[in-house]
Amino acid sequence: MAARTVKVNRPKKLSWSERIYLPAILQGLRLTWRHIVGERVTLQYPDEEKAFPRSFRGVHRLNKDENGRIKCVACEMCAAACPAHCITIKAQEVDWEDRDKVPKIFEIDELKCIFCGYCVEACPEDAIHMTSHYRLISRTREDMVFGLDKLLAIYDETKDEPTLRGVDFGDQRVLTKREHGVPANGPSDVQRMAYPAVGIVTKKAVEKTSH
Amino acid sequence: MISTPQLIVSLVLGLVMLLAMLAIAGLYTFYERKVAAWMQNRYGPNRVGPKGYFQFMADGIKFFMKEDVIPAYANKPVFLLAPVMIMVPALLLFTAVPIGMPFTWNGFEINLKITNLDIGILFILAVAGMGVYGVVLGAWASNSKYPLFGGLRASAQMISYELAMGLSIVAVVLIAGGLSLTTIIGQQTEYWFGIIPKWNVLANPLAFLIFLIATYAETNRLPFDFAEAEQELVGGYHTEYSSMKFAVFMLSEYVNMITMSMLVVVLFFGGWHFPGIELIGPTWLAVLASIAVFGVKTAFFMFLYIWVRWTFPRMRYDLLMRLSWKVLLPVALANVLVTALWLAFIQ
């Protein structure tokens, strides 16, 4: 079988102005001049910081509900979903009207964490979010194991900031089973049918569910 | 005999220019990084000092503090001699260049130049030729393969392009009627039709082009930087040098660049002359203006060095030699012939 060939039309000889290279040289100089007077794309880091989208996966926080109580019910879905096994949970019994369990110990080792966001996706109570804070500094490894107090404190600091959220409860439709044989009307339909537990994150969806 | 005021002016100028050359070369390294960065859509060094201007001082301190390594099998005396052999000619070159308008003071005619050589251009060519020694000695004395390659290529390249450089200068000398740089500038202060200055770039643009290309090759700058071709030869002839000796190589390269820019300005762009200088007359203002104008013109050519370096790829070595021997040399010879005939029959 003959190989597929493409015929390229190249002139046999360079023209006179191409052979002395001077016009091409001037063209090249003009190009770099436009870069010299153009703008720089560098971000001057400590003075300027990049603005992250809402879905940026920074440090975790544990959410509180309207009454100031922790939302987490210590079901350990996040610990099970975590690929790095960095979440340690110990539950304790409580006697509230809507909850039986709250965590006694909830530790995330931020050094082991790979910031994948699976814990946020797995949580059924919308209790764990990821903020846009990324500058985690400490002098010892032990300091980077964030406990309940630290994770709740991060919530107090970042209450009003947009964060990465998991399943959105409220008036967003959540499908519990796949719809087989139903044709899709577009990419959002495909996403909705393939990932029934996850809400569609579109602009409209975000506006509808933002509180 | 040289008059006393001229002697004093020359000595002071010599000292000032020596220090100024080294300082400007340091600043030039900084500007090279800045302009290179701008061409690549980034900022250059801008953290050390205000806007990064102290970067070259930080580099200088770094060079002093580094460990001085001499390879065990290197030829030690020659190894130590090579940076000297390249720095001294570089610092000698600017002594023949006049930087401002000559003026009279109390009846003495004072030229703003350090030496009053009648053979100015010849002296410059000779001393620039000695700069090749530094490169070659450094390469051989290092006793290592990368410097060897760099040095061999560099020596062949520098010698070939000196021919083209010399021939283009011959054309200028023919027009000027003398070897001294003062004469060459003096000839360029006249005007055609009263308004267009007789700068050699307009009188003989081909010679200007040849000379410009030849100076890029002489100072081992891209597109002809085989001596140090970083992508191919690690460091070329200065691979094995560390700390201050390397700093001397680097500084001498930049001093050479500054001097070559000055030469281009003097030979082709009228030196310190600008049209309309006679209107101000031989006053202090004119002298200062002439020095400033010379500085601006030289600065433009120094910028051109950086601009060209970061725009073009390196030439292949055999094509580089072909350019010198088969293109520049015949063109330069033809240029000399045509200039000589023109001057003989038309002037």
Interface residues (C-beta under 8 A of the other chain):
Chain A: L22 I25 G28 L29 L31 T32 W33 H35 I36 G38 E39 R40 V41 T42 Q44
Chain B: V35 A37 W38 M39 Q40 N41 R42 Y43 L209 W307 V308 W310 T311 F312
